[in-house]
Amino acid sequence: MLQMIEDVVLHAAGQWWILLAVYLLCTIDGFFPVVPSESVLVALASISGTQDTVSLWWVWLIGALGAITGDQIAYALGRGIGITRFRWMRSRSVVRAVATARTALDGHGALVICTARYIPGGRVAVNYTAGATGYPRLRFTLLDIFAAFLWSAYSIGIARATAGWLDNTLLQIIVALVAAAVVGWVVDLILKRILLRLAERKRAAGGGLRAEAATVDSPRD
């Protein structure tokens, strides 16, 4: 069974339409994450060189372009739909989540946009919120282009780093996907801790300024 699945994967990787499939999947994943698009990049990179497969340079380029397209669609949807049109958007949890994302984008936009795409579903939430809350489109696009090309290279690099450990191509793909998932989990954990510390520093700085202002405004004897 594993050999049959491996043969199917290898056959699909050598077809003319594979790059079109990569672009479409990466685009769709940008606003409707049904299948993680990095899985496609990881799979193609894992079997690169085993047969007549598509160049990794093309996989890197097309994957990044598809991701950028999907992110722009998510941003446009956020700007067009907003954050209050539907009742579920006005629930306390959603309002709190949007406020947190907006605060993070305002203070640390580059960090959030570049790292959120490594978190399952994270980039969709961030990109939608960026559009819905009026984050500057030019700044968002420039950061997104950088993040997308970096993410595409990361997905391919994970696959190439884990390739060659196993004889079965399908198992190589599985190992690479697990490694990518672990990296995403670690990035998510680190990002949350960084944002928490930055928020605490901002609150502490705000408290210090208020105390100083109160001292200046207090009547002198």
Order of alpha helices (4+ residues) and beta strands (2+ residues): alpha-alpha-alpha-alpha-alpha-alpha-alpha-alpha
